[in-house]
């Protein structure tokens, strides 16, 4: 199947639709709801290991990321020995 590319807003990178779909599936498998999954994908956080690129404070600013989502993500990160970025 051919990969589709989707242009998001002015100044944002072109995102491969199949990568977005794969990321959404991974986030869904760990128990995140659709709003949280969409927020993570739009922030280019496509897999659990990508969470090390962002601080907890920045993650909390994403629409759809609340206390429950933080608990789910932190649990997955702990299993993989990954931590959030420190500082800004």
Number of C-alpha atoms within 10 A of each C-alpha: 4 5 9 11 13 13 13 11 8 6 7 9 11 11 16 13 14 15 15 21 13 14 21 21 15 16 23 14 10 14 13 21 15 13 12 21 24 20 17 25 19 15 12 15 21 21 15 18 15 13 21 15 12 17 15 18 13 12 19 14 11 16 12 18 19 13 10 10 18 16 11 13 19 18 14 15 17 10 9 11 9 16 16 18 14 11 9 8
